[in-house]
Structures are given as structure tokens and as C-alpha cells.
Amino acid sequence: MTTLREAAQLALEALEHLMNYSSPHGLATVTSTLREALAPVPVAWMDREGDLYKMPEIGGWAPPHTLLYTHPPQRKPLTDEELDALAIDEDGLPNSHFEFARAIERAHGIGGKE
């Protein structure tokens, strides 16, 4: 039986392949959304002293910590087509270098939503 995660991973790989043959902008949005949804979720966190915590952090309390995963996040370089799609906004205008950098960060599952 195929899990939802395996199915989503196959869909992501197929969409990334399709980006080579069609309009990259719309597919880049879908692939980055799938990539974000497939990003590994931390299972615990460790503080400076090496104490481990399975519970989520308490709101507003964020000591220096390291997130722990069942396996390290796997990130692949963006393709030229994905970079081209991230370089322009929805209106077809060029993004500033900051907007472009933030879009790349989001595509790799780091940084904020906007």
C-alpha cells in the first residue's frame, strides 16, 4: 500500500520533471507547496544543556535549542526552471533580490511564509 507521503513525493517528482516542458511559474508554486508539505517535522528539541523535550515549545518561551528529526532534511538544488519562476512575481515583473532570496528560502523549507 502506498502512503500519502509516498504519493505526494511521486507527484512532486513528476511536476518537477514537467517543469522542463511547460510554463514554470504555475508549476513552481505547486512544487514548492508540495515540498513544504513534505518537509520533515521535528520530533523533539534539545536545549543548550543537552536536555531533550518531546513537547512543543511553550508560546513565547524560546530558549536556544536544536530541533531534532527522525532523519535529516533532504534538500535538492533548485533547477534552472524553478529559479527562473522564482525570479518573477505573479504579474510577470522581476522580484527584487530580497524577494528572490526569500522565495528560494521558502522553496527549501526555511524562512517564513511571506
C-alpha positions as CSV (number, residue, x, y, z in Angstrom):
1,M,0.0,0.0,0.0
2,T,1.3,3.4,-0.9
3,T,1.3,6.1,1.8
4,L,0.1,9.6,1.2
5,R,3.7,10.8,1.7
6,E,5.0,8.4,-1.0
7,A,2.2,9.5,-3.4
8,A,3.0,13.2,-2.7
9,Q,6.7,12.6,-3.3
10,L,5.9,10.9,-6.6
11,A,3.6,13.8,-7.6
12,L,6.4,16.3,-6.7
13,E,9.0,14.4,-8.8
14,A,6.5,14.3,-11.8
15,L,5.8,18.0,-11.5
16,E,9.5,18.9,-11.3
17,H,10.0,16.8,-14.5
18,L,7.1,18.6,-16.2
19,M,8.6,22.0,-15.4
20,N,11.1,21.3,-18.1
21,Y,8.4,21.2,-20.7
22,S,5.8,23.8,-19.8
23,S,5.2,27.1,-18.1
24,P,7.4,27.0,-15.0
25,H,5.6,29.7,-12.9
26,G,2.4,27.8,-12.1
27,L,4.3,24.5,-11.6
28,A,6.8,26.2,-9.3
29,T,4.1,27.2,-7.0
30,V,2.7,23.7,-6.8
31,T,6.1,22.1,-6.4
32,S,7.1,24.5,-3.6
33,T,3.8,23.9,-1.8
34,L,4.3,20.1,-2.1
35,R,8.0,20.4,-1.0
36,E,6.9,22.4,2.1
37,A,4.2,19.9,3.0
38,L,6.7,17.0,2.6
39,A,9.3,18.8,4.8
40,P,10.3,16.7,7.8
41,V,8.7,17.6,11.1
42,P,10.8,17.8,14.2
43,V,10.1,15.1,16.8
44,A,11.8,16.8,19.7
45,W,14.1,19.6,20.6
46,M,17.3,19.9,22.7
47,D,18.3,22.8,24.8
48,R,21.9,24.2,25.4
49,E,22.5,21.8,28.3
50,G,21.6,18.8,26.2
51,D,18.1,18.2,27.8
52,L,15.6,16.7,25.4
53,Y,12.0,17.7,25.1
54,K,9.2,15.9,23.2
55,M,6.6,18.6,23.9
56,P,6.2,21.6,21.7
57,E,7.7,24.8,22.9
58,I,5.5,26.9,25.2
59,G,4.3,30.0,23.5
60,G,6.6,33.0,23.9
61,W,9.3,30.9,25.5
62,A,12.0,30.1,23.0
63,P,15.4,29.2,24.6
64,P,18.3,28.4,22.3
65,H,17.6,25.0,21.0
66,T,18.2,22.5,18.3
67,L,15.4,20.8,16.5
68,L,15.7,17.0,16.2
69,Y,14.3,15.0,13.3
70,T,13.9,11.2,12.7
71,H,16.2,11.8,9.7
72,P,17.9,15.0,8.4
73,P,16.0,17.1,5.9
74,Q,16.8,16.2,2.3
75,R,17.2,19.3,0.1
76,K,17.9,19.2,-3.6
77,P,19.2,22.2,-5.6
78,L,16.6,24.1,-7.5
79,T,16.5,23.6,-11.2
80,D,17.2,26.5,-13.6
81,E,13.5,26.5,-14.5
82,E,12.5,26.7,-10.8
83,L,14.9,29.6,-10.3
84,D,13.5,31.4,-13.4
85,A,10.0,31.0,-12.0
86,L,11.0,32.4,-8.6
87,A,12.7,35.4,-10.2
88,I,9.4,36.8,-11.3
89,D,6.2,37.7,-9.4
90,E,2.6,36.8,-10.2
91,D,2.4,39.8,-12.5
92,G,5.4,38.8,-14.5
93,L,7.6,41.5,-13.1
94,P,11.1,40.8,-11.7
95,N,11.4,40.3,-8.0
96,S,13.9,42.3,-6.0
97,H,17.0,40.5,-4.9
98,F,15.5,40.2,-1.4
99,E,12.2,38.8,-2.7
100,F,14.1,36.4,-4.9
101,A,16.3,35.2,-1.9
102,R,13.2,34.8,0.3
103,A,11.5,32.8,-2.4
104,I,14.5,30.5,-2.6
105,E,14.5,30.1,1.2
106,R,10.8,29.2,1.1
107,A,11.3,26.7,-1.7
108,H,13.9,24.9,0.6
109,G,11.5,25.0,3.6
110,I,13.3,27.7,5.5
111,G,12.2,31.2,6.3
112,G,8.7,32.5,6.7
113,K,5.6,32.2,4.5
114,E,5.9,35.7,3.0
